[in-house]
Amino acid sequence: MSKARLFGGSCIILFGVLLLLSQFGININFGNIWPIAILIPGLFFWILFLSKKDKSGGVLIPGTILVVYSLYFFFNQVTDYEFAGQTSFVFIIGVSLGFFAAYFLPQKKEPIFLVPAWILLAISIFILLITVFNGSWWPILIIILGIWLLFKNYKKDHLDNNEK
């Protein structure tokens, strides 16, 4: 029996047992443990990769996203959603981490995964900064970024023009 079938079958049996217990009056508050429904498929994707069934790492993208989201929802459950307004960047960073995992963990590196990983990471950090600092100074950050883009190769371009 393959590890994937063993894991999948065990998860389904566990879910069925939980539902059966609730039928017999044993109260299980699914409102508090529902992120497990996201965590289990995420872990399944990671197990597929780690068991070498998928050597490309493509399963790491959805696996990482689901694991990050489930941890985020567990965090919100524990904190009674007190920080939900300040932690929305996690949705974007989860996708970014998925692309980073798909690049760094397989033996064969696919550079195409780095482009969306870095873009989404920058967006999530930008959202984090806006959220944490209440949007009061983010225009300054944009101006600094623009200045950096204008002058990042100034010396190189200036030297190239003088040589011509």
N, C-alpha and C positions, 0 to 999 in steps of 0.2 A: 504494500500500500504506500502510495506516495505521501510525502509530508504535506503537500498542499491539500490532498483529499482528507487526510487525517485532521488537519487544522480546520478546514471548512466544515467537515462533518461534526467536529467537536463544538464549534461555535453554534451551529444550528441546533444541536442537542441542548446546549446550555440555554439558548434562547427559548426553546420549547419547554424546558424544565421551569424556567422563570414564569412563562405564561401559564403553565399548568399549576404552579404554586399559587398564582393569583386567582385561579379558578376555584381553588379549595379554601379561599379566604385568607391566605397568608399574604398580607399586604406588602407589596413591593412598590415603592414609589418610583415609577418609571420617569417621573418628572425630574428626579435628581440623577438618575443613571443613564439617561438617554444618550449622552455623548459616547457611551460604549458602542452604540450602533454605528458610529463614525470611526471609532478607534479600531474596531475589529477588521473591517476591510483594509484600513491603512496598514495595520500590522501584517495582514495577509499579503499585501503587495511587497512589503519588505522581506517577508519570509520567502516569497517567490524569488526575489533577487538574491538573497543570501544563500538559498539552496541551489543556486546556479541554474535555475530553470530559465531565467531571463538574464543573459549576460550583458545585454545592451544598456541596461539601466533605465530603460523607458518606464518601467513600472515604479521607479522611485519617485517620479513626479507626482502621480496621484497618491501614492503611498505617503509621501511626506506631507502633502497638502492635507490629507485626511487626519494624519496623526497630529499635526500642528493645530488644526481646527478643533479636534476633539479635546486636546489639552486646553485650548482657549475656552471652550465651552465649559469644561470642568472648572477652570479658574473662575469663570463667571458664576457658576453654580455655587462655589464656595464663598465668593465675595458678594453673593446676592445681586449680581450685575451692577455693583457700585461703580466699577471702573469701565463699564462697557463703552461709554462715550469717549474715553481717552485711549482705548485700546483697539480701535477699528483698523489701525494699520496692520494688525496681525493677519487680516485676510489677504493683504497683498504680499506681506513678507512670507506667508505660508507657501504661496506659489513660487516666490523667489527662491526659497530654501529648497523647494522641489527641483528646480532647475540646477541649483548648485549641487545637490546630491546626485543628480543624473550626470553631471559633468565630472565631479571629483571621485566618485566611488567606483564606477566600472574601470576595468583595466584599460579599455580603449576609450580615450578622451574624445568627446564630440564638442569642439569649440563652439558650435552653434548654440549650445545651451547657455553659454556665458552671457550672450547679448541680452536675452530677456531677464536673466538672473540679475545682472547689474542694473538694468533699467528699473525693474520692479523693486529692487532693494533701495534705489535712490528715491523712487516715488514713496515708498513706505517710510523712509527716514524723513522725507519732506513732510508727509502727513503727520508723523510723530512730532516733529518740531512745531508745526502749526498748532497741533492739539495741546502740547505741553505749554507752549508760550502764548497761547490764546490768540495766535495770529497777529500779534503786535509787531513783530520784527521780521516776519518772513519776506517782506519786500526787499529788505536789506540783503538777505541771503540771495535773492534772485539777482540783485545788482552785482553782488560780489561774484556770483557765478558767471554773469555776462562779462565782467571785466577780466576774469580769469580766462574765459574762452577767447577774448580778443587778444590778450597778451601772452598766452601760454607759450607760443613759439616765436615771440618777438625777437629774441636774440638770434635764433637760428635764421629767421626770415631776414633780419637786418644784415647779418653776415653774408647771407646768400646774395642779397641785392648789392652789397658793396663789392663783392668779387666780380660781378658782371660788368 
